[in-house]
Amino acid sequence: MRPPKPLPQRRIRRAEAVPEMAEQQSPAASEPLVLAGGEIVERTGRRHADITVLDGRIAAVDPPGTGRDGSAHVIDATGCVVAAGLVDLFSRLGEPGNEEAETVATATAAAALGGFTAVLAQPDTDPPLDRLGQLAELRRNAAGRHCAVVAAATITADRVGKRLSPMAELADAGVRWFTDVGPLADSGLLRRALQYAGPLGGTVSVRPATAHLGGTAAMAEGAVSARMGLAGEPAASEELAANAAIGVARITGGRLHLDRISAARTVELVRVAKAEGIDVSASVAAEHLYFIDVDADGYDTLMRAEPPYRTAQDQAALVAGVNDRTIDAVVSGHSPVPPQAKDLPFDEAPPGVAALETCAALLLGHPDISVETALDALAWRPAELASATHLGGGAIEPGQPANLVVFDLERLWTLAERGSVSMARNTPHRNRQMGAMVTATIVAGRTVVTDGALCSMAGTVAALTAGTT
């Protein structure tokens, strides 16, 4: 196994080690809270200000040094970026069916440490989330956690691609995102899904891949897969499926999302479709802006991702797509697997990276992506796509819900030093030094992370003991 690939080092200060599962006392949401001295970064620009939070909402945004109140709990954000809470459009939370790898409690805690105030829970659970009862159970389980959970539901019943799930019933219950968390090979079924979802205000999300072109291969097809002796998935597998899905969106007028794209040609297809006025959005996993296929040349199963890492040319196109807003969202792609599963041979090990705690740090530390562009892809547009601006990504103005994150861009840290609360260990970043440490996360006015550590929340921290490193 090769040593960790270094991140571009434009940070200068190391973080103190934070005890694993360290608990800080969270002030009650009814007590005044002031984020003092930070630089607010939002769509309208940058400004230094003190933010006062009360009763779950932003009460005031004042000039620096004027917002402090003797009765308020103060978080010193001097030298830090303050932004709207991040919203992740792809998180697998483990429950039900994969509790050995992750739970809702541990995943939401990991999300909060990564700066997310809301995550979109993928429905490829066991059983899949395709009924009202399962939706209600997820919401009960997610209540009172360290971040908000938005439920996605499957496009098809039992996630088998044969008939549509009860989309209208699920939409009436508040679901706005429908996905089978993978390809949907039947174009006729995709057409009906887009037609149904449109009037419901829903988005239909597919990961473009063509099964008969190696859509389940362990690697991207190319010189590296040939050298490793592994079957590869050609970029055409993604491109053909993306083109077909865009064509269906064109004739239906439905809202299509292409999930976790990885190929240069797919980026161009999305760019052209948007120019035509087709209602299509796209996301990329943060890992794909960092790793390429060569990084898997060593059979390290932590490098087996979904979709597979592709060439440097593909990666350059993905970065360009993020920068010109062709790609709408950068997602964690959080896919926890049990530790023993990654001990299998490369082509037998399941793909996936546990990434909620590192996603934002990777993007904010990218040398070719600005802080504003990173926040646009991590917070502002994902919140709009998920109909979740009340949970993150919103304006920092009086009266708005207080979902906020504070980043110290100059503070260096590692997962190994800070400790990870996710149960999943399938990350290549455990000993990698990163910047952009989350020093505070505020969810609905409540401090859930302070000084890089989780805050105690009734019924939450106690449930996390299984997630310690």
C-alpha positions as CSV (number, residue, x, y, z in Angstrom):
1,M,0.0,0.0,0.0
2,R,1.5,3.3,-1.1
3,P,1.8,6.2,1.4
4,P,-1.0,8.7,1.5
5,K,-1.2,11.1,-1.3
6,P,-0.5,14.6,0.2
7,L,-3.1,17.3,0.0
8,P,-1.9,20.6,-1.4
9,Q,-0.5,22.4,1.6
10,R,-1.8,26.0,1.7
11,R,-2.6,25.7,5.5
12,I,-0.2,26.7,8.2
13,R,-1.5,25.8,11.7
14,R,-1.9,22.4,13.2
15,A,-5.0,21.5,15.3
16,E,-4.6,20.3,18.8
17,A,-5.6,16.6,19.2
18,V,-9.2,16.3,20.3
19,P,-10.0,13.3,22.5
20,E,-12.1,10.8,20.7
21,M,-15.8,11.3,21.4
22,A,-15.0,14.4,23.4
23,E,-18.2,15.9,24.7
24,Q,-18.7,19.6,25.0
25,Q,-21.8,20.9,26.6
26,S,-24.2,22.5,24.1
27,P,-26.1,25.6,25.2
28,A,-29.8,25.3,24.9
29,A,-31.4,26.6,21.7
30,S,-33.4,29.1,23.8
31,E,-30.2,30.7,25.1
32,P,-28.5,33.5,23.1
33,L,-25.5,32.4,21.0
34,V,-23.1,34.7,19.3
35,L,-20.7,33.7,16.5
36,A,-18.2,36.6,16.9
37,G,-15.7,38.0,14.5
38,G,-15.9,35.6,11.7
39,E,-16.0,36.3,7.9
40,I,-19.4,35.4,6.5
41,V,-19.1,34.0,3.0
42,E,-22.4,33.8,1.1
43,R,-23.7,34.3,-2.4
44,T,-23.9,38.0,-2.0
45,G,-20.3,38.4,-1.0
46,R,-18.1,38.5,2.1
47,R,-18.4,40.5,5.2
48,H,-17.1,40.4,8.8
49,A,-19.9,40.4,11.3
50,D,-21.2,39.0,14.6
51,I,-24.2,36.7,14.3
52,T,-26.7,36.4,17.2
53,V,-28.8,33.2,17.3
54,L,-31.9,32.9,19.5
55,D,-34.7,30.4,19.5
56,G,-33.4,28.5,16.5
57,R,-33.1,31.5,14.3
58,I,-30.7,34.2,13.4
59,A,-31.7,37.1,15.5
60,A,-29.2,39.7,14.3
61,V,-26.2,40.2,12.1
62,D,-24.2,43.1,13.5
63,P,-20.8,44.8,12.8
64,P,-17.9,43.0,14.4
65,G,-17.6,43.6,18.2
66,T,-21.1,45.0,18.6
67,G,-23.1,41.8,18.8
68,R,-21.7,40.4,22.1
69,D,-24.1,40.2,25.0
70,G,-23.1,39.4,28.5
71,S,-25.8,36.8,28.8
72,A,-24.9,35.1,25.5
73,H,-22.7,32.1,24.9
74,V,-20.0,33.3,22.5
75,I,-18.1,31.2,19.9
76,D,-15.0,33.1,18.8
77,A,-14.9,32.8,15.0
78,T,-12.1,35.3,14.5
79,G,-10.0,34.3,11.5
80,C,-12.6,31.8,10.4
81,V,-15.1,31.5,7.6
82,V,-18.8,31.4,8.7
83,A,-21.2,29.9,6.1
84,A,-24.6,28.4,5.8
85,G,-24.7,24.8,6.9
86,L,-23.7,22.3,4.3
87,V,-26.2,19.9,2.7
88,D,-25.1,16.5,1.4
89,L,-27.1,15.0,-1.5
90,F,-25.7,11.5,-1.0
91,S,-25.3,9.8,2.3
92,R,-25.9,6.1,3.1
93,L,-26.8,6.0,6.8
94,G,-26.6,2.3,7.4
95,E,-30.0,1.7,8.9
96,P,-31.9,-0.5,8.3
97,G,-29.9,-3.4,7.2
98,N,-26.3,-2.3,7.4
99,E,-26.0,-1.5,11.1
100,E,-22.7,-3.4,11.3
101,A,-21.1,-0.6,9.2
102,E,-23.0,2.5,10.3
103,T,-26.1,3.8,12.2
104,V,-28.2,6.9,11.8
105,A,-26.7,8.2,15.1
106,T,-23.1,7.7,14.1
107,A,-23.6,9.0,10.5
108,T,-25.3,12.2,11.5
109,A,-22.6,12.8,14.1
110,A,-20.0,12.3,11.4
111,A,-21.9,14.7,9.2
112,A,-22.0,17.4,11.8
113,L,-18.2,17.1,12.3
114,G,-17.9,17.5,8.6
115,G,-20.0,20.7,8.6
116,F,-23.2,19.3,7.3
117,T,-26.5,20.5,8.9
118,A,-28.6,18.2,6.7
119,V,-28.0,15.0,4.7
120,L,-30.1,13.3,2.1
121,A,-30.5,9.7,3.2
122,Q,-30.3,7.2,0.4
123,P,-33.1,4.7,0.2
124,D,-31.0,1.6,-0.7
125,T,-31.5,0.2,2.7
126,D,-32.7,-3.3,3.6
127,P,-35.6,-3.1,3.1
128,P,-35.5,-0.2,0.7
129,L,-37.4,3.0,1.6
130,D,-40.4,2.8,-0.7
131,R,-43.3,3.0,1.8
132,L,-44.8,5.4,4.2
133,G,-44.1,3.2,7.2
134,Q,-40.4,3.1,6.4
135,L,-40.3,6.8,5.9
136,A,-41.9,7.3,9.3
137,E,-39.4,5.0,11.0
138,L,-36.5,6.8,9.5
139,R,-37.8,10.1,10.7
140,R,-38.4,8.8,14.2
141,N,-34.8,7.4,14.2
142,A,-33.4,10.7,12.9
143,A,-35.1,13.0,15.4
144,G,-32.8,14.8,17.8
145,R,-29.6,13.8,16.0
146,H,-26.6,16.0,15.3
147,C,-27.9,17.0,11.9
148,A,-31.1,17.0,10.0
149,V,-32.0,14.0,7.8
150,V,-33.9,14.4,4.6
151,A,-35.4,11.2,3.3
152,A,-35.1,10.1,-0.3
153,A,-37.4,7.3,-1.6
154,T,-36.9,4.7,-4.3
155,I,-38.1,5.2,-7.8
156,T,-39.3,1.6,-8.1
157,A,-41.0,-0.7,-5.6
158,D,-38.5,-2.8,-3.7
159,R,-35.8,-1.1,-5.8
160,V,-36.0,-3.8,-8.5
161,G,-36.8,-1.7,-11.5
162,K,-40.1,-3.2,-12.4
163,R,-42.8,-0.8,-11.3
164,L,-43.0,2.6,-9.7
165,S,-43.1,3.1,-6.0
166,P,-46.1,5.0,-4.6
167,M,-44.5,8.3,-5.5
168,A,-47.7,10.4,-4.9
169,E,-48.2,9.1,-1.4
170,L,-44.5,9.6,-0.6
171,A,-44.6,13.1,-2.0
172,D,-47.7,13.9,0.0
173,A,-45.6,12.9,3.1
174,G,-42.8,15.4,2.0
175,V,-40.5,13.3,-0.1
176,R,-39.0,15.3,-3.0
177,W,-36.1,13.1,-4.1
178,F,-36.6,9.7,-5.8
179,T,-33.7,7.4,-6.6
180,D,-32.9,3.7,-6.9
181,V,-29.3,4.6,-6.0
182,G,-27.9,3.3,-9.3
183,P,-28.8,2.9,-12.9
184,L,-32.4,2.7,-14.1
185,A,-32.1,0.6,-17.3
186,D,-35.7,0.8,-18.4
187,S,-36.1,4.1,-20.3
188,G,-39.9,3.7,-20.3
189,L,-39.9,3.4,-16.5
190,L,-37.7,6.5,-16.2
191,R,-40.0,8.4,-18.5
192,R,-43.0,7.5,-16.3
193,A,-41.1,8.4,-13.2
194,L,-40.2,11.8,-14.5
195,Q,-43.7,12.4,-15.7
196,Y,-45.1,11.5,-12.2
197,A,-42.5,13.4,-10.2
198,G,-42.8,16.7,-12.1
199,P,-46.3,17.7,-10.8
200,L,-45.3,16.5,-7.4
201,G,-42.3,18.8,-7.3
202,G,-39.9,15.9,-7.2
203,T,-36.5,15.1,-8.7
204,V,-35.6,11.7,-10.2
205,S,-32.0,10.8,-9.6
206,V,-30.0,8.1,-11.4
207,R,-26.4,7.1,-11.5
208,P,-25.7,6.8,-15.2
209,A,-24.1,3.4,-16.0
210,T,-24.7,0.7,-18.6
211,A,-24.6,-2.8,-17.1
212,H,-23.6,-4.6,-20.2
213,L,-20.7,-2.3,-20.7
214,G,-19.1,-3.2,-17.4
215,G,-21.3,-1.0,-15.2
216,T,-20.3,-3.1,-12.2
217,A,-16.6,-3.5,-12.9
218,A,-14.1,-2.8,-10.2
219,M,-12.0,-0.2,-12.1
220,A,-12.3,2.3,-14.9
221,E,-11.2,0.7,-18.2
222,G,-7.8,1.8,-19.4
223,A,-4.1,1.3,-19.1
224,V,-4.2,0.9,-15.3
225,S,-7.0,-1.7,-15.2
226,A,-5.1,-3.6,-17.9
227,R,-1.9,-3.5,-16.0
228,M,-3.7,-4.7,-12.8
229,G,-5.5,-7.5,-14.7
230,L,-8.9,-6.3,-13.7
231,A,-12.1,-5.9,-15.8
232,G,-12.8,-2.2,-16.4
233,E,-15.8,0.0,-16.9
234,P,-15.4,2.2,-20.0
235,A,-16.3,5.8,-19.8
236,A,-18.8,5.0,-22.5
237,S,-20.9,3.1,-19.9
238,E,-21.6,6.3,-18.1
239,E,-21.8,8.5,-21.2
240,L,-24.4,6.4,-23.0
241,A,-26.6,6.1,-20.0
242,A,-26.3,9.8,-19.3
243,N,-27.2,10.7,-22.8
244,A,-30.3,8.4,-22.7
245,A,-31.5,9.8,-19.4
246,I,-31.1,13.4,-20.7
247,G,-33.1,12.4,-23.8
248,V,-35.9,11.2,-21.6
249,A,-35.8,14.4,-19.5
250,R,-36.0,16.4,-22.7
251,I,-39.3,14.8,-23.8
252,T,-40.9,14.8,-20.4
253,G,-39.8,18.1,-19.0
254,G,-39.1,16.4,-15.7
255,R,-36.4,17.2,-13.2
256,L,-33.5,14.8,-13.7
257,H,-30.4,14.5,-11.5
258,L,-27.3,12.6,-12.7
259,D,-25.7,11.3,-9.5
260,R,-22.0,11.1,-9.0
261,I,-20.8,11.5,-12.5
262,S,-17.2,10.7,-13.3
263,A,-16.4,11.0,-17.0
264,A,-15.4,14.0,-19.0
265,R,-17.9,13.4,-21.8
266,T,-20.7,13.2,-19.2
267,V,-19.8,16.7,-18.0
268,E,-20.1,18.0,-21.6
269,L,-23.4,16.3,-22.1
270,V,-24.8,18.0,-19.0
271,R,-23.3,21.4,-20.1
272,V,-25.1,21.1,-23.5
273,A,-28.3,19.9,-21.9
274,K,-28.4,22.9,-19.6
275,A,-27.8,25.2,-22.5
276,E,-30.8,23.7,-24.2
277,G,-32.9,24.4,-21.2
278,I,-33.4,20.8,-20.1
279,D,-34.0,20.5,-16.4
280,V,-31.0,18.5,-15.4
281,S,-28.6,18.7,-12.5
282,A,-25.5,16.7,-11.7
283,S,-23.2,15.9,-8.8
284,V,-19.7,14.5,-8.3
285,A,-18.2,12.9,-5.2
286,A,-15.4,14.9,-3.6
287,E,-13.1,11.9,-3.8
288,H,-13.3,12.0,-7.6
289,L,-11.8,15.5,-7.6
290,Y,-8.8,14.2,-5.7
291,F,-8.1,10.6,-6.8
292,I,-7.6,9.1,-10.3
293,D,-7.3,5.5,-11.5
294,V,-3.5,5.5,-11.0
295,D,-4.1,5.8,-7.2
296,A,-5.8,2.4,-7.2
297,D,-2.6,0.8,-8.8
298,G,-1.6,-1.2,-5.7
299,Y,-4.9,-3.1,-5.1
300,D,-5.7,-1.1,-2.0
301,T,-9.4,-1.8,-1.6
302,L,-9.9,1.7,0.0
303,M,-9.4,2.9,-3.5
304,R,-12.4,1.0,-4.9
305,A,-15.0,3.6,-5.3
306,E,-18.5,4.0,-6.9
307,P,-18.2,5.0,-9.7
308,P,-14.6,4.0,-10.3
309,Y,-11.8,6.7,-10.4
310,R,-11.0,7.6,-13.9
311,T,-8.2,9.4,-15.7
312,A,-6.5,12.7,-15.0
313,Q,-8.3,14.1,-18.1
314,D,-11.6,13.1,-16.7
315,Q,-10.8,14.6,-13.3
316,A,-9.8,17.9,-15.0
317,A,-13.2,18.0,-16.7
318,L,-14.9,17.4,-13.4
319,V,-13.0,20.2,-11.7
320,A,-13.9,22.5,-14.7
321,G,-17.5,21.4,-14.4
322,V,-17.6,22.4,-10.7
323,N,-16.0,25.7,-11.5
324,D,-18.4,26.7,-14.3
325,R,-21.4,25.4,-12.4
326,T,-22.2,22.6,-14.9
327,I,-21.9,20.3,-11.9
328,D,-24.3,21.5,-9.3
329,A,-23.2,19.7,-6.2
330,V,-20.2,18.0,-4.7
331,V,-21.4,15.1,-2.5
332,S,-19.7,13.0,0.2
333,G,-20.9,9.8,-1.4
334,H,-20.7,8.4,2.1
335,S,-20.9,4.6,1.7
336,P,-19.9,2.8,4.9
337,V,-19.0,-0.9,4.7
338,P,-18.1,-3.3,7.5
339,P,-14.3,-3.5,8.1
340,Q,-13.9,-7.1,7.0
341,A,-15.5,-6.4,3.7
342,K,-12.5,-4.4,2.5
343,D,-10.2,-7.3,3.4
344,L,-11.3,-9.1,0.3
345,P,-9.4,-9.0,-3.0
346,F,-9.8,-5.8,-4.9
347,D,-12.4,-7.0,-7.4
348,E,-14.4,-8.7,-4.7
349,A,-14.4,-6.0,-2.1
350,P,-17.5,-3.7,-2.2
351,P,-16.9,-0.2,-3.5
352,G,-17.4,2.8,-1.3
353,V,-15.7,5.5,0.8
354,A,-16.8,6.8,4.2
355,A,-16.5,10.5,3.6
356,L,-18.9,12.6,5.6
357,E,-16.1,13.9,7.9
358,T,-13.6,14.7,5.1
359,C,-15.7,15.8,2.1
360,A,-15.7,19.5,2.8
361,A,-12.1,19.6,3.8
362,L,-11.1,18.0,0.5
363,L,-13.1,20.6,-1.5
364,L,-12.1,23.6,0.5
365,G,-8.5,22.6,0.3
366,H,-8.6,22.1,-3.5
367,P,-6.0,24.4,-5.1
368,D,-8.2,25.0,-8.2
369,I,-11.5,25.7,-6.5
370,S,-12.4,28.9,-4.6
371,V,-14.0,28.9,-1.2
372,E,-17.1,30.5,-2.8
373,T,-17.3,27.8,-5.5
374,A,-16.9,25.1,-2.9
375,L,-19.7,26.5,-0.7
376,D,-21.9,26.8,-3.7
377,A,-21.5,23.1,-4.5
378,L,-21.6,22.0,-0.8
379,A,-24.4,24.2,0.5
380,W,-26.2,26.7,-1.6
381,R,-27.3,24.7,-4.6
382,P,-27.6,21.3,-2.9
383,A,-30.1,22.9,-0.4
384,E,-32.1,24.2,-3.3
385,L,-32.0,20.9,-5.2
386,A,-33.2,19.0,-2.1
387,S,-35.9,21.6,-1.2
388,A,-34.0,21.9,2.1
389,T,-33.0,25.6,2.4
390,H,-34.7,25.6,5.8
391,L,-32.1,23.0,6.9
392,G,-28.9,24.5,5.3
393,G,-27.5,26.5,2.5
394,G,-29.8,29.5,3.3
395,A,-29.2,33.2,3.6
396,I,-27.5,34.5,6.7
397,E,-30.1,37.1,7.6
398,P,-32.2,37.9,10.6
399,G,-35.3,35.7,10.8
400,Q,-33.7,32.8,8.9
401,P,-33.2,29.4,10.5
402,A,-29.8,29.2,12.2
403,N,-28.0,26.4,10.4
404,L,-24.4,27.5,10.2
405,V,-20.9,26.1,10.0
406,V,-17.6,27.7,11.0
407,F,-14.4,26.6,9.2
408,D,-10.8,27.4,10.2
409,L,-9.2,27.2,6.8
410,E,-5.7,27.4,8.3
411,R,-6.1,24.7,10.9
412,L,-4.5,21.4,10.0
413,W,-5.9,18.1,11.3
414,T,-6.1,14.4,10.7
415,L,-8.9,11.9,11.4
416,A,-6.4,9.8,13.4
417,E,-5.6,12.7,15.7
418,R,-9.1,14.1,16.1
419,G,-10.9,10.7,16.2
420,S,-13.7,9.6,13.9
421,V,-17.3,9.1,15.1
422,S,-18.4,7.2,12.0
423,M,-18.4,3.4,12.6
424,A,-17.0,3.0,9.0
425,R,-13.3,2.7,8.5
426,N,-13.2,2.6,4.7
427,T,-11.5,5.9,4.2
428,P,-8.1,6.5,2.6
429,H,-7.7,9.7,4.7
430,R,-7.2,8.5,8.2
431,N,-3.6,9.7,8.5
432,R,-3.8,12.4,5.8
433,Q,-3.3,15.9,6.9
434,M,-6.1,18.2,5.8
435,G,-7.1,21.8,6.3
436,A,-10.4,23.5,6.7
437,M,-11.3,22.1,10.1
438,V,-14.9,22.5,11.2
439,T,-14.7,24.3,14.5
440,A,-18.4,24.8,15.0
441,T,-21.7,23.5,13.6
442,I,-25.0,25.0,14.5
443,V,-28.2,23.1,13.7
444,A,-31.6,24.8,14.2
445,G,-29.9,27.2,16.6
446,R,-28.2,24.5,18.7
447,T,-24.5,24.1,18.9
448,V,-23.7,20.5,17.9
449,V,-20.0,20.9,17.3
450,T,-17.7,23.3,19.1
451,D,-13.9,23.5,18.9
452,G,-13.9,20.6,16.5
453,A,-15.7,18.2,19.0
454,L,-19.2,17.0,19.3
455,C,-21.5,18.6,21.8
456,S,-23.5,16.5,24.2
457,M,-27.1,16.0,23.1
458,A,-29.6,14.0,25.1
459,G,-30.0,10.5,23.7
460,T,-27.4,11.1,21.0
461,V,-23.8,10.9,22.3
462,A,-24.6,7.9,24.4
463,A,-25.7,6.1,21.2
464,L,-22.3,6.8,19.6
465,T,-20.1,4.6,21.7
466,A,-19.9,2.0,18.9
467,G,-18.5,4.6,16.6
468,T,-15.3,5.4,18.4
469,T,-12.0,4.9,16.8
